[in-house]
């Protein structure tokens, strides 16, 4: 492989990625809070309460992945996101959707 393949932008690219992770966690926080509000407003059925609890767990998982990623972006040449971290973030996102549907029933 050539050296150009391994060169990464040490400037704005990590900063844009860091900001994207922060926007993602902010959006996930809003989703989790709205899920809790909806569950309490609609009578707090056992299924809704379980969905809210699982939403909180998914939110914490996404927050942990994002925190680790933002910390790792602090170096001049950050490593790419590990497949395990990408899978965890994707699973948390899918979990948000599944728990939202569960709260409707």
Biotite code that builds the C-alpha atoms (Angstrom):
import biotite.structure as struc

atoms = struc.array([
    struc.Atom([0.000, 0.000, 0.000], chain_id="A", res_id=1, res_name="UNK", atom_name="CA", element="C"),
    struc.Atom([1.134, 3.506, -0.647], chain_id="A", res_id=2, res_name="UNK", atom_name="CA", element="C"),
    struc.Atom([1.654, 6.108, 2.037], chain_id="A", res_id=3, res_name="UNK", atom_name="CA", element="C"),
    struc.Atom([-1.262, 8.143, 0.690], chain_id="A", res_id=4, res_name="UNK", atom_name="CA", element="C"),
    struc.Atom([-3.701, 5.380, 1.680], chain_id="A", res_id=5, res_name="UNK", atom_name="CA", element="C"),
    struc.Atom([-2.644, 5.646, 5.328], chain_id="A", res_id=6, res_name="UNK", atom_name="CA", element="C"),
    struc.Atom([-2.607, 9.454, 5.486], chain_id="A", res_id=7, res_name="UNK", atom_name="CA", element="C"),
    struc.Atom([-5.587, 10.957, 7.223], chain_id="A", res_id=8, res_name="UNK", atom_name="CA", element="C"),
    struc.Atom([-6.597, 14.543, 7.611], chain_id="A", res_id=9, res_name="UNK", atom_name="CA", element="C"),
    struc.Atom([-5.295, 15.504, 11.071], chain_id="A", res_id=10, res_name="UNK", atom_name="CA", element="C"),
    struc.Atom([-7.364, 18.677, 11.090], chain_id="A", res_id=11, res_name="UNK", atom_name="CA", element="C"),
    struc.Atom([-11.030, 19.041, 10.345], chain_id="A", res_id=12, res_name="UNK", atom_name="CA", element="C"),
    struc.Atom([-12.063, 15.467, 9.598], chain_id="A", res_id=13, res_name="UNK", atom_name="CA", element="C"),
    struc.Atom([-11.736, 14.245, 13.220], chain_id="A", res_id=14, res_name="UNK", atom_name="CA", element="C"),
    struc.Atom([-13.432, 17.429, 14.422], chain_id="A", res_id=15, res_name="UNK", atom_name="CA", element="C"),
    struc.Atom([-16.400, 16.893, 12.082], chain_id="A", res_id=16, res_name="UNK", atom_name="CA", element="C"),
    struc.Atom([-16.656, 13.281, 13.230], chain_id="A", res_id=17, res_name="UNK", atom_name="CA", element="C"),
    struc.Atom([-16.512, 14.343, 16.883], chain_id="A", res_id=18, res_name="UNK", atom_name="CA", element="C"),
    struc.Atom([-19.310, 16.853, 16.292], chain_id="A", res_id=19, res_name="UNK", atom_name="CA", element="C"),
    struc.Atom([-21.382, 14.223, 14.478], chain_id="A", res_id=20, res_name="UNK", atom_name="CA", element="C"),
    struc.Atom([-21.074, 11.858, 17.445], chain_id="A", res_id=21, res_name="UNK", atom_name="CA", element="C"),
    struc.Atom([-22.172, 14.655, 19.776], chain_id="A", res_id=22, res_name="UNK", atom_name="CA", element="C"),
    struc.Atom([-25.202, 15.419, 17.593], chain_id="A", res_id=23, res_name="UNK", atom_name="CA", element="C"),
    struc.Atom([-26.056, 11.719, 17.559], chain_id="A", res_id=24, res_name="UNK", atom_name="CA", element="C"),
    struc.Atom([-25.928, 11.436, 21.339], chain_id="A", res_id=25, res_name="UNK", atom_name="CA", element="C"),
    struc.Atom([-28.007, 14.595, 21.691], chain_id="A", res_id=26, res_name="UNK", atom_name="CA", element="C"),
    struc.Atom([-30.631, 13.152, 19.337], chain_id="A", res_id=27, res_name="UNK", atom_name="CA", element="C"),
    struc.Atom([-30.617, 9.852, 21.230], chain_id="A", res_id=28, res_name="UNK", atom_name="CA", element="C"),
    struc.Atom([-31.074, 11.734, 24.506], chain_id="A", res_id=29, res_name="UNK", atom_name="CA", element="C"),
    struc.Atom([-34.111, 13.535, 23.111], chain_id="A", res_id=30, res_name="UNK", atom_name="CA", element="C"),
    struc.Atom([-35.545, 10.215, 21.860], chain_id="A", res_id=31, res_name="UNK", atom_name="CA", element="C"),
    struc.Atom([-35.063, 8.582, 25.261], chain_id="A", res_id=32, res_name="UNK", atom_name="CA", element="C"),
    struc.Atom([-36.656, 11.509, 27.094], chain_id="A", res_id=33, res_name="UNK", atom_name="CA", element="C"),
    struc.Atom([-39.605, 11.617, 24.705], chain_id="A", res_id=34, res_name="UNK", atom_name="CA", element="C"),
    struc.Atom([-40.077, 7.865, 25.121], chain_id="A", res_id=35, res_name="UNK", atom_name="CA", element="C"),
    struc.Atom([-40.223, 8.289, 28.884], chain_id="A", res_id=36, res_name="UNK", atom_name="CA", element="C"),
    struc.Atom([-42.660, 11.147, 28.590], chain_id="A", res_id=37, res_name="UNK", atom_name="CA", element="C"),
    struc.Atom([-44.881, 9.206, 26.207], chain_id="A", res_id=38, res_name="UNK", atom_name="CA", element="C"),
    struc.Atom([-44.936, 6.159, 28.471], chain_id="A", res_id=39, res_name="UNK", atom_name="CA", element="C"),
    struc.Atom([-45.869, 8.198, 31.533], chain_id="A", res_id=40, res_name="UNK", atom_name="CA", element="C"),
    struc.Atom([-48.426, 10.263, 29.629], chain_id="A", res_id=41, res_name="UNK", atom_name="CA", element="C"),
    struc.Atom([-50.189, 7.238, 28.137], chain_id="A", res_id=42, res_name="UNK", atom_name="CA", element="C"),
    struc.Atom([-50.853, 5.512, 31.449], chain_id="A", res_id=43, res_name="UNK", atom_name="CA", element="C"),
    struc.Atom([-47.557, 3.721, 32.077], chain_id="A", res_id=44, res_name="UNK", atom_name="CA", element="C"),
    struc.Atom([-48.505, 0.187, 31.063], chain_id="A", res_id=45, res_name="UNK", atom_name="CA", element="C"),
    struc.Atom([-46.040, -2.559, 32.005], chain_id="A", res_id=46, res_name="UNK", atom_name="CA", element="C"),
    struc.Atom([-44.989, -2.982, 28.354], chain_id="A", res_id=47, res_name="UNK", atom_name="CA", element="C"),
    struc.Atom([-44.351, 0.750, 28.024], chain_id="A", res_id=48, res_name="UNK", atom_name="CA", element="C"),
    struc.Atom([-42.305, 0.828, 31.228], chain_id="A", res_id=49, res_name="UNK", atom_name="CA", element="C"),
    struc.Atom([-40.163, -2.087, 30.043], chain_id="A", res_id=50, res_name="UNK", atom_name="CA", element="C"),
    struc.Atom([-39.711, -0.353, 26.681], chain_id="A", res_id=51, res_name="UNK", atom_name="CA", element="C"),
    struc.Atom([-38.636, 2.848, 28.443], chain_id="A", res_id=52, res_name="UNK", atom_name="CA", element="C"),
    struc.Atom([-36.184, 0.938, 30.635], chain_id="A", res_id=53, res_name="UNK", atom_name="CA", element="C"),
    struc.Atom([-34.711, -0.806, 27.606], chain_id="A", res_id=54, res_name="UNK", atom_name="CA", element="C"),
    struc.Atom([-34.557, 2.516, 25.765], chain_id="A", res_id=55, res_name="UNK", atom_name="CA", element="C"),
    struc.Atom([-32.512, 3.890, 28.665], chain_id="A", res_id=56, res_name="UNK", atom_name="CA", element="C"),
    struc.Atom([-30.149, 0.912, 28.405], chain_id="A", res_id=57, res_name="UNK", atom_name="CA", element="C"),
    struc.Atom([-29.794, 1.434, 24.646], chain_id="A", res_id=58, res_name="UNK", atom_name="CA", element="C"),
    struc.Atom([-29.161, 5.145, 25.257], chain_id="A", res_id=59, res_name="UNK", atom_name="CA", element="C"),
    struc.Atom([-26.420, 4.334, 27.768], chain_id="A", res_id=60, res_name="UNK", atom_name="CA", element="C"),
    struc.Atom([-24.856, 1.907, 25.280], chain_id="A", res_id=61, res_name="UNK", atom_name="CA", element="C"),
    struc.Atom([-24.846, 4.501, 22.524], chain_id="A", res_id=62, res_name="UNK", atom_name="CA", element="C"),
    struc.Atom([-23.485, 7.093, 24.920], chain_id="A", res_id=63, res_name="UNK", atom_name="CA", element="C"),
    struc.Atom([-20.633, 4.760, 25.897], chain_id="A", res_id=64, res_name="UNK", atom_name="CA", element="C"),
    struc.Atom([-19.723, 4.038, 22.261], chain_id="A", res_id=65, res_name="UNK", atom_name="CA", element="C"),
    struc.Atom([-19.831, 7.733, 21.399], chain_id="A", res_id=66, res_name="UNK", atom_name="CA", element="C"),
    struc.Atom([-17.747, 8.704, 24.425], chain_id="A", res_id=67, res_name="UNK", atom_name="CA", element="C"),
    struc.Atom([-15.035, 6.189, 23.555], chain_id="A", res_id=68, res_name="UNK", atom_name="CA", element="C"),
    struc.Atom([-15.042, 7.293, 19.921], chain_id="A", res_id=69, res_name="UNK", atom_name="CA", element="C"),
    struc.Atom([-14.799, 10.989, 20.782], chain_id="A", res_id=70, res_name="UNK", atom_name="CA", element="C"),
    struc.Atom([-11.906, 10.266, 23.162], chain_id="A", res_id=71, res_name="UNK", atom_name="CA", element="C"),
    struc.Atom([-10.069, 8.292, 20.484], chain_id="A", res_id=72, res_name="UNK", atom_name="CA", element="C"),
    struc.Atom([-10.490, 11.129, 17.991], chain_id="A", res_id=73, res_name="UNK", atom_name="CA", element="C"),
    struc.Atom([-8.365, 13.381, 20.194], chain_id="A", res_id=74, res_name="UNK", atom_name="CA", element="C"),
    struc.Atom([-5.084, 12.197, 18.685], chain_id="A", res_id=75, res_name="UNK", atom_name="CA", element="C"),
    struc.Atom([-3.460, 13.502, 15.507], chain_id="A", res_id=76, res_name="UNK", atom_name="CA", element="C"),
    struc.Atom([-4.076, 10.269, 13.593], chain_id="A", res_id=77, res_name="UNK", atom_name="CA", element="C"),
    struc.Atom([-7.122, 8.527, 15.055], chain_id="A", res_id=78, res_name="UNK", atom_name="CA", element="C"),
    struc.Atom([-7.798, 4.893, 14.326], chain_id="A", res_id=79, res_name="UNK", atom_name="CA", element="C"),
    struc.Atom([-10.944, 4.019, 12.355], chain_id="A", res_id=80, res_name="UNK", atom_name="CA", element="C"),
    struc.Atom([-14.012, 2.976, 14.315], chain_id="A", res_id=81, res_name="UNK", atom_name="CA", element="C"),
    struc.Atom([-13.697, -0.671, 15.282], chain_id="A", res_id=82, res_name="UNK", atom_name="CA", element="C"),
    struc.Atom([-16.296, -3.042, 13.813], chain_id="A", res_id=83, res_name="UNK", atom_name="CA", element="C"),
    struc.Atom([-17.452, -3.903, 17.330], chain_id="A", res_id=84, res_name="UNK", atom_name="CA", element="C"),
    struc.Atom([-18.135, -0.245, 18.091], chain_id="A", res_id=85, res_name="UNK", atom_name="CA", element="C"),
    struc.Atom([-19.979, 0.233, 14.811], chain_id="A", res_id=86, res_name="UNK", atom_name="CA", element="C"),
    struc.Atom([-22.093, -2.854, 15.516], chain_id="A", res_id=87, res_name="UNK", atom_name="CA", element="C"),
    struc.Atom([-22.901, -1.635, 19.022], chain_id="A", res_id=88, res_name="UNK", atom_name="CA", element="C"),
    struc.Atom([-23.987, 1.773, 17.724], chain_id="A", res_id=89, res_name="UNK", atom_name="CA", element="C"),
    struc.Atom([-26.126, 0.163, 15.018], chain_id="A", res_id=90, res_name="UNK", atom_name="CA", element="C"),
    struc.Atom([-27.758, -2.218, 17.494], chain_id="A", res_id=91, res_name="UNK", atom_name="CA", element="C"),
    struc.Atom([-28.578, 0.659, 19.849], chain_id="A", res_id=92, res_name="UNK", atom_name="CA", element="C"),
    struc.Atom([-30.169, 2.564, 16.979], chain_id="A", res_id=93, res_name="UNK", atom_name="CA", element="C"),
    struc.Atom([-32.267, -0.431, 15.919], chain_id="A", res_id=94, res_name="UNK", atom_name="CA", element="C"),
    struc.Atom([-33.216, -0.993, 19.563], chain_id="A", res_id=95, res_name="UNK", atom_name="CA", element="C"),
    struc.Atom([-34.606, 2.556, 19.744], chain_id="A", res_id=96, res_name="UNK", atom_name="CA", element="C"),
    struc.Atom([-36.900, 1.779, 16.812], chain_id="A", res_id=97, res_name="UNK", atom_name="CA", element="C"),
    struc.Atom([-38.011, -1.594, 18.203], chain_id="A", res_id=98, res_name="UNK", atom_name="CA", element="C"),
    struc.Atom([-38.780, -0.153, 21.643], chain_id="A", res_id=99, res_name="UNK", atom_name="CA", element="C"),
    struc.Atom([-40.717, 2.721, 20.078], chain_id="A", res_id=100, res_name="UNK", atom_name="CA", element="C"),
    struc.Atom([-42.934, 0.236, 18.272], chain_id="A", res_id=101, res_name="UNK", atom_name="CA", element="C"),
    struc.Atom([-43.344, -1.778, 21.482], chain_id="A", res_id=102, res_name="UNK", atom_name="CA", element="C"),
    struc.Atom([-44.577, 1.303, 23.282], chain_id="A", res_id=103, res_name="UNK", atom_name="CA", element="C"),
    struc.Atom([-47.412, 1.659, 20.765], chain_id="A", res_id=104, res_name="UNK", atom_name="CA", element="C"),
    struc.Atom([-48.974, -1.630, 21.873], chain_id="A", res_id=105, res_name="UNK", atom_name="CA", element="C"),
])
